[in-house]
Amino acid sequence: MTIKEGAAAPDFNLAAHNSDQKVALSSFKGRPVVVAFMPFAFTGG
């Protein structure tokens, strides 16, 4: 999936890093959000 700069991100759910809860992008609607993706540690590449 390709998203152009400045375009709205599609809604998605991810597991919170410190719990078993799911976090939805839509739960932050109306507030500025930065989404960063990092490679998992020790996965090589």
N, CA, C, O and CB atoms as a CASP TS submission, in Angstrom:
PFRMAT TS
TARGET T0000
AUTHOR 0000-0000-0000
METHOD Language model
MODEL 1
PARENT N/A
ATOM      1  N   MET     1       0.852  -1.162   0.000  1.00  0.00           N
ATOM      2  CA  MET     1       0.000   0.000   0.000  1.00  0.00           C
ATOM      3  C   MET     1       0.903   1.232   0.000  1.00  0.00           C
ATOM      4  O   MET     1       1.856   1.310   0.776  1.00  0.00           O
ATOM      5  CB  MET     1      -0.973  -0.006   1.224  1.00  0.00           C
ATOM      6  N   THR     2       0.607   2.172  -0.855  1.00  0.00           N
ATOM      7  CA  THR     2       1.352   3.422  -0.912  1.00  0.00           C
ATOM      8  C   THR     2       0.438   4.565  -0.495  1.00  0.00           C
ATOM      9  O   THR     2      -0.697   4.674  -0.960  1.00  0.00           O
ATOM     10  CB  THR     2       1.927   3.665  -2.331  1.00  0.00           C
ATOM     11  N   ILE     3       0.947   5.407   0.381  1.00  0.00           N
ATOM     12  CA  ILE     3       0.199   6.578   0.828  1.00  0.00           C
ATOM     13  C   ILE     3       1.019   7.799   0.470  1.00  0.00           C
ATOM     14  O   ILE     3       2.202   7.876   0.801  1.00  0.00           O
ATOM     15  CB  ILE     3      -0.107   6.525   2.368  1.00  0.00           C
ATOM     16  N   LYS     4       0.403   8.747  -0.199  1.00  0.00           N
ATOM     17  CA  LYS     4       1.105   9.957  -0.596  1.00  0.00           C
ATOM     18  C   LYS     4       1.248  10.905   0.594  1.00  0.00           C
ATOM     19  O   LYS     4       0.386  10.964   1.471  1.00  0.00           O
ATOM     20  CB  LYS     4       0.369  10.652  -1.752  1.00  0.00           C
ATOM     21  N   GLU     5       2.348  11.636   0.600  1.00  0.00           N
ATOM     22  CA  GLU     5       2.601  12.609   1.661  1.00  0.00           C
ATOM     23  C   GLU     5       1.443  13.601   1.749  1.00  0.00           C
ATOM     24  O   GLU     5       0.985  14.134   0.739  1.00  0.00           O
ATOM     25  CB  GLU     5       3.933  13.354   1.414  1.00  0.00           C
ATOM     26  N   GLY     6       0.989  13.832   2.958  1.00  0.00           N
ATOM     27  CA  GLY     6      -0.110  14.768   3.182  1.00  0.00           C
ATOM     28  C   GLY     6      -1.492  14.138   3.090  1.00  0.00           C
ATOM     29  O   GLY     6      -2.483  14.770   3.459  1.00  0.00           O
ATOM     30  N   ALA     7      -1.573  12.902   2.604  1.00  0.00           N
ATOM     31  CA  ALA     7      -2.866  12.221   2.491  1.00  0.00           C
ATOM     32  C   ALA     7      -3.278  11.665   3.849  1.00  0.00           C
ATOM     33  O   ALA     7      -2.431  11.393   4.700  1.00  0.00           O
ATOM     34  CB  ALA     7      -2.801  11.085   1.437  1.00  0.00           C
ATOM     35  N   ALA     8      -4.565  11.501   4.042  1.00  0.00           N
ATOM     36  CA  ALA     8      -5.058  10.905   5.284  1.00  0.00           C
ATOM     37  C   ALA     8      -4.684   9.426   5.323  1.00  0.00           C
ATOM     38  O   ALA     8      -4.793   8.723   4.319  1.00  0.00           O
ATOM     39  CB  ALA     8      -6.598  11.085   5.414  1.00  0.00           C
ATOM     40  N   ALA     9      -4.251   8.973   6.467  1.00  0.00           N
ATOM     41  CA  ALA     9      -3.890   7.561   6.629  1.00  0.00           C
ATOM     42  C   ALA     9      -5.159   6.728   6.788  1.00  0.00           C
ATOM     43  O   ALA     9      -6.122   7.192   7.399  1.00  0.00           O
ATOM     44  CB  ALA     9      -2.946   7.363   7.854  1.00  0.00           C
ATOM     45  N   PRO    10      -5.177   5.519   6.256  1.00  0.00           N
ATOM     46  CA  PRO    10      -6.341   4.650   6.473  1.00  0.00           C
ATOM     47  C   PRO    10      -6.385   4.213   7.937  1.00  0.00           C
ATOM     48  O   PRO    10      -5.348   4.138   8.597  1.00  0.00           O
ATOM     49  CB  PRO    10      -6.293   3.406   5.530  1.00  0.00           C
ATOM     50  N   ASP    11      -7.566   3.929   8.436  1.00  0.00           N
ATOM     51  CA  ASP    11      -7.682   3.476   9.823  1.00  0.00           C
ATOM     52  C   ASP    11      -7.079   2.086   9.951  1.00  0.00           C
ATOM     53  O   ASP    11      -7.230   1.251   9.059  1.00  0.00           O
ATOM     54  CB  ASP    11      -9.162   3.474  10.288  1.00  0.00           C
ATOM     55  N   PHE    12      -6.404   1.843  11.051  1.00  0.00           N
ATOM     56  CA  PHE    12      -5.837   0.525  11.324  1.00  0.00           C
ATOM     57  C   PHE    12      -5.740   0.338  12.828  1.00  0.00           C
ATOM     58  O   PHE    12      -5.810   1.303  13.589  1.00  0.00           O
ATOM     59  CB  PHE    12      -4.443   0.358  10.652  1.00  0.00           C
ATOM     60  N   ASN    13      -5.576  -0.908  13.250  1.00  0.00           N
ATOM     61  CA  ASN    13      -5.422  -1.274  14.667  1.00  0.00           C
ATOM     62  C   ASN    13      -4.084  -1.955  14.846  1.00  0.00           C
ATOM     63  O   ASN    13      -3.672  -2.765  14.016  1.00  0.00           O
ATOM     64  CB  ASN    13      -6.582  -2.203  15.151  1.00  0.00           C
ATOM     65  N   LEU    14      -3.405  -1.624  15.935  1.00  0.00           N
ATOM     66  CA  LEU    14      -2.137  -2.259  16.279  1.00  0.00           C
ATOM     67  C   LEU    14      -2.142  -2.590  17.764  1.00  0.00           C
ATOM     68  O   LEU    14      -2.858  -1.966  18.547  1.00  0.00           O
ATOM     69  CB  LEU    14      -0.930  -1.343  15.918  1.00  0.00           C
ATOM     70  N   ALA    15      -1.345  -3.570  18.140  1.00  0.00           N
ATOM     71  CA  ALA    15      -1.193  -3.891  19.554  1.00  0.00           C
ATOM     72  C   ALA    15      -0.351  -2.803  20.212  1.00  0.00           C
ATOM     73  O   ALA    15       0.658  -2.371  19.656  1.00  0.00           O
ATOM     74  CB  ALA    15      -0.542  -5.298  19.747  1.00  0.00           C
ATOM     75  N   ALA    16      -0.766  -2.363  21.393  1.00  0.00           N
ATOM     76  CA  ALA    16       0.010  -1.386  22.156  1.00  0.00           C
ATOM     77  C   ALA    16       1.328  -2.037  22.576  1.00  0.00           C
ATOM     78  O   ALA    16       1.367  -3.234  22.861  1.00  0.00           O
ATOM     79  CB  ALA    16      -0.790  -0.874  23.408  1.00  0.00           C
ATOM     80  N   HIS    17       2.393  -1.260  22.615  1.00  0.00           N
ATOM     81  CA  HIS    17       3.706  -1.835  22.920  1.00  0.00           C
ATOM     82  C   HIS    17       3.852  -2.271  24.369  1.00  0.00           C
ATOM     83  O   HIS    17       4.747  -3.059  24.676  1.00  0.00           O
ATOM     84  CB  HIS    17       4.780  -0.844  22.594  1.00  0.00           C
ATOM     85  N   ASN    18       3.011  -1.790  25.264  1.00  0.00           N
ATOM     86  CA  ASN    18       3.177  -2.121  26.675  1.00  0.00           C
ATOM     87  C   ASN    18       1.982  -2.855  27.286  1.00  0.00           C
ATOM     88  O   ASN    18       1.862  -2.934  28.508  1.00  0.00           O
ATOM     89  CB  ASN    18       3.431  -0.869  27.448  1.00  0.00           C
ATOM     90  N   SER    19       1.106  -3.386  26.447  1.00  0.00           N
ATOM     91  CA  SER    19      -0.038  -4.130  26.968  1.00  0.00           C
ATOM     92  C   SER    19      -0.619  -5.001  25.859  1.00  0.00           C
ATOM     93  O   SER    19      -0.137  -4.994  24.726  1.00  0.00           O
ATOM     94  CB  SER    19      -1.119  -3.166  27.533  1.00  0.00           C
ATOM     95  N   ASP    20      -1.655  -5.746  26.204  1.00  0.00           N
ATOM     96  CA  ASP    20      -2.327  -6.592  25.214  1.00  0.00           C
ATOM     97  C   ASP    20      -3.461  -5.853  24.511  1.00  0.00           C
ATOM     98  O   ASP    20      -4.172  -6.444  23.697  1.00  0.00           O
ATOM     99  CB  ASP    20      -2.868  -7.852  25.881  1.00  0.00           C
ATOM    100  N   GLN    21      -3.638  -4.569  24.815  1.00  0.00           N
ATOM    101  CA  GLN    21      -4.722  -3.796  24.224  1.00  0.00           C
ATOM    102  C   GLN    21      -4.414  -3.440  22.779  1.00  0.00           C
ATOM    103  O   GLN    21      -3.251  -3.341  22.386  1.00  0.00           O
ATOM    104  CB  GLN    21      -4.977  -2.530  25.035  1.00  0.00           C
ATOM    105  N   LYS    22      -5.460  -3.249  21.998  1.00  0.00           N
ATOM    106  CA  LYS    22      -5.340  -2.778  20.624  1.00  0.00           C
ATOM    107  C   LYS    22      -5.574  -1.278  20.600  1.00  0.00           C
ATOM    108  O   LYS    22      -6.401  -0.760  21.351  1.00  0.00           O
ATOM    109  CB  LYS    22      -6.340  -3.511  19.687  1.00  0.00           C
ATOM    110  N   VAL    23      -4.851  -0.588  19.745  1.00  0.00           N
ATOM    111  CA  VAL    23      -4.995   0.856  19.599  1.00  0.00           C
ATOM    112  C   VAL    23      -5.396   1.131  18.161  1.00  0.00           C
ATOM    113  O   VAL    23      -4.737   0.660  17.234  1.00  0.00           O
ATOM    114  CB  VAL    23      -3.675   1.615  19.979  1.00  0.00           C
ATOM    115  N   ALA    24      -6.466   1.887  17.963  1.00  0.00           N
ATOM    116  CA  ALA    24      -6.941   2.239  16.630  1.00  0.00           C
ATOM    117  C   ALA    24      -6.516   3.663  16.291  1.00  0.00           C
ATOM    118  O   ALA    24      -6.602   4.558  17.132  1.00  0.00           O
ATOM    119  CB  ALA    24      -8.478   2.092  16.537  1.00  0.00           C
ATOM    120  N   LEU    25      -6.065   3.868  15.075  1.00  0.00           N
ATOM    121  CA  LEU    25      -5.708   5.211  14.634  1.00  0.00           C
ATOM    122  C   LEU    25      -6.912   6.139  14.766  1.00  0.00           C
ATOM    123  O   LEU    25      -6.752   7.307  15.118  1.00  0.00           O
ATOM    124  CB  LEU    25      -5.196   5.190  13.177  1.00  0.00           C
ATOM    125  N   SER    26      -8.102   5.642  14.493  1.00  0.00           N
ATOM    126  CA  SER    26      -9.311   6.472  14.555  1.00  0.00           C
ATOM    127  C   SER    26      -9.589   7.001  15.961  1.00  0.00           C
ATOM    128  O   SER    26     -10.338   7.967  16.108  1.00  0.00           O
ATOM    129  CB  SER    26     -10.509   5.677  14.067  1.00  0.00           C
ATOM    130  N   SER    27      -9.006   6.393  17.002  1.00  0.00           N
ATOM    131  CA  SER    27      -9.234   6.881  18.360  1.00  0.00           C
ATOM    132  C   SER    27      -8.527   8.213  18.613  1.00  0.00           C
ATOM    133  O   SER    27      -8.766   8.854  19.637  1.00  0.00           O
ATOM    134  CB  SER    27      -8.764   5.845  19.374  1.00  0.00           C
ATOM    135  N   PHE    28      -7.665   8.632  17.697  1.00  0.00           N
ATOM    136  CA  PHE    28      -6.947   9.898  17.812  1.00  0.00           C
ATOM    137  C   PHE    28      -7.513  10.961  16.875  1.00  0.00           C
ATOM    138  O   PHE    28      -6.892  12.004  16.670  1.00  0.00           O
ATOM    139  CB  PHE    28      -5.471   9.688  17.521  1.00  0.00           C
ATOM    140  N   LYS    29      -8.684  10.701  16.309  1.00  0.00           N
ATOM    141  CA  LYS    29      -9.282  11.631  15.344  1.00  0.00           C
ATOM    142  C   LYS    29      -9.394  13.042  15.930  1.00  0.00           C
ATOM    143  O   LYS    29      -9.851  13.224  17.058  1.00  0.00           O
ATOM    144  CB  LYS    29     -10.672  11.130  14.911  1.00  0.00           C
ATOM    145  N   GLY    30      -8.970  14.032  15.145  1.00  0.00           N
ATOM    146  CA  GLY    30      -9.032  15.423  15.566  1.00  0.00           C
ATOM    147  C   GLY    30      -7.797  15.897  16.305  1.00  0.00           C
ATOM    148  O   GLY    30      -7.694  17.077  16.641  1.00  0.00           O
ATOM    149  N   ARG    31      -6.852  14.992  16.567  1.00  0.00           N
ATOM    150  CA  ARG    31      -5.611  15.357  17.245  1.00  0.00           C
ATOM    151  C   ARG    31      -4.426  15.022  16.343  1.00  0.00           C
ATOM    152  O   ARG    31      -4.478  14.056  15.581  1.00  0.00           O
ATOM    153  CB  ARG    31      -5.487  14.624  18.613  1.00  0.00           C
ATOM    154  N   PRO    32      -3.360  15.816  16.426  1.00  0.00           N
ATOM    155  CA  PRO    32      -2.168  15.489  15.633  1.00  0.00           C
ATOM    156  C   PRO    32      -1.557  14.164  16.096  1.00  0.00           C
ATOM    157  O   PRO    32      -1.472  13.899  17.295  1.00  0.00           O
ATOM    158  CB  PRO    32      -1.122  16.624  15.736  1.00  0.00           C
ATOM    159  N   VAL    33      -1.134  13.341  15.143  1.00  0.00           N
ATOM    160  CA  VAL    33      -0.551  12.032  15.458  1.00  0.00           C
ATOM    161  C   VAL    33       0.658  11.805  14.560  1.00  0.00           C
ATOM    162  O   VAL    33       0.626  12.111  13.368  1.00  0.00           O
ATOM    163  CB  VAL    33      -1.600  10.886  15.279  1.00  0.00           C
ATOM    164  N   VAL    34       1.708  11.271  15.136  1.00  0.00           N
ATOM    165  CA  VAL    34       2.876  10.845  14.356  1.00  0.00           C
ATOM    166  C   VAL    34       2.929   9.330  14.444  1.00  0.00           C
ATOM    167  O   VAL    34       2.937   8.765  15.537  1.00  0.00           O
ATOM    168  CB  VAL    34       4.221  11.506  14.884  1.00  0.00           C
ATOM    169  N   VAL    35       2.965   8.674  13.294  1.00  0.00           N
ATOM    170  CA  VAL    35       3.056   7.221  13.240  1.00  0.00           C
ATOM    171  C   VAL    35       4.417   6.875  12.667  1.00  0.00           C
ATOM    172  O   VAL    35       4.740   7.276  11.549  1.00  0.00           O
ATOM    173  CB  VAL    35       1.897   6.595  12.385  1.00  0.00           C
ATOM    174  N   ALA    36       5.209   6.144  13.413  1.00  0.00           N
ATOM    175  CA  ALA    36       6.549   5.746  12.975  1.00  0.00           C
ATOM    176  C   ALA    36       6.653   4.231  13.002  1.00  0.00           C
ATOM    177  O   ALA    36       6.213   3.591  13.957  1.00  0.00           O
ATOM    178  CB  ALA    36       7.647   6.387  13.870  1.00  0.00           C
ATOM    179  N   PHE    37       7.224   3.667  11.975  1.00  0.00           N
ATOM    180  CA  PHE    37       7.426   2.229  11.890  1.00  0.00           C
ATOM    181  C   PHE    37       8.927   1.960  11.922  1.00  0.00           C
ATOM    182  O   PHE    37       9.685   2.564  11.162  1.00  0.00           O
ATOM    183  CB  PHE    37       6.769   1.635  10.599  1.00  0.00           C
ATOM    184  N   MET    38       9.354   1.056  12.798  1.00  0.00           N
ATOM    185  CA  MET    38      10.768   0.727  12.919  1.00  0.00           C
ATOM    186  C   MET    38      10.935  -0.780  12.741  1.00  0.00           C
ATOM    187  O   MET    38      10.055  -1.551  13.124  1.00  0.00           O
ATOM    188  CB  MET    38      11.341   1.196  14.294  1.00  0.00           C
ATOM    189  N   PRO    39      12.051  -1.200  12.164  1.00  0.00           N
ATOM    190  CA  PRO    39      12.282  -2.644  12.044  1.00  0.00           C
ATOM    191  C   PRO    39      12.446  -3.259  13.426  1.00  0.00           C
ATOM    192  O   PRO    39      12.999  -2.633  14.331  1.00  0.00           O
ATOM    193  CB  PRO    39      13.530  -2.933  11.173  1.00  0.00           C
ATOM    194  N   PHE    40      11.976  -4.461  13.583  1.00  0.00           N
ATOM    195  CA  PHE    40      12.083  -5.168  14.852  1.00  0.00           C
ATOM    196  C   PHE    40      13.553  -5.437  15.159  1.00  0.00           C
ATOM    197  O   PHE    40      14.309  -5.815  14.264  1.00  0.00           O
ATOM    198  CB  PHE    40      11.277  -6.490  14.819  1.00  0.00           C
ATOM    199  N   ALA    41      13.954  -5.255  16.368  1.00  0.00           N
ATOM    200  CA  ALA    41      15.355  -5.465  16.761  1.00  0.00           C
ATOM    201  C   ALA    41      15.813  -6.888  16.469  1.00  0.00           C
ATOM    202  O   ALA    41      15.071  -7.851  16.664  1.00  0.00           O
ATOM    203  CB  ALA    41      15.541  -5.157  18.248  1.00  0.00           C
ATOM    204  N   PHE    42      17.021  -6.997  16.010  1.00  0.00           N
ATOM    205  CA  PHE    42      17.687  -8.283  15.765  1.00  0.00           C
ATOM    206  C   PHE    42      17.055  -9.118  14.657  1.00  0.00           C
ATOM    207  O   PHE    42      17.166 -10.344  14.672  1.00  0.00           O
ATOM    208  CB  PHE    42      17.696  -9.083  17.023  1.00  0.00           C
ATOM    209  N   THR    43      16.396  -8.477  13.699  1.00  0.00           N
ATOM    210  CA  THR    43      15.799  -9.233  12.606  1.00  0.00           C
ATOM    211  C   THR    43      16.714  -9.277  11.384  1.00  0.00           C
ATOM    212  O   THR    43      16.378  -9.910  10.383  1.00  0.00           O
ATOM    213  CB  THR    43      14.455  -8.631  12.227  1.00  0.00           C
ATOM    214  N   GLY    44      17.865  -8.611  11.456  1.00  0.00           N
ATOM    215  CA  GLY    44      18.761  -8.552  10.306  1.00  0.00           C
ATOM    216  C   GLY    44      18.189  -7.624   9.252  1.00  0.00           C
ATOM    217  O   GLY    44      17.027  -7.247   9.401  1.00  0.00           O
ATOM    218  N   GLY    45      18.832  -7.250   8.285  1.00  0.00           N
ATOM    219  CA  GLY    45      18.325  -6.416   7.190  1.00  0.00           C
ATOM    220  C   GLY    45      17.841  -5.119   7.642  1.00  0.00           C
ATOM    221  O   GLY    45      17.386  -4.312   6.831  1.00  0.00           O
TER
END
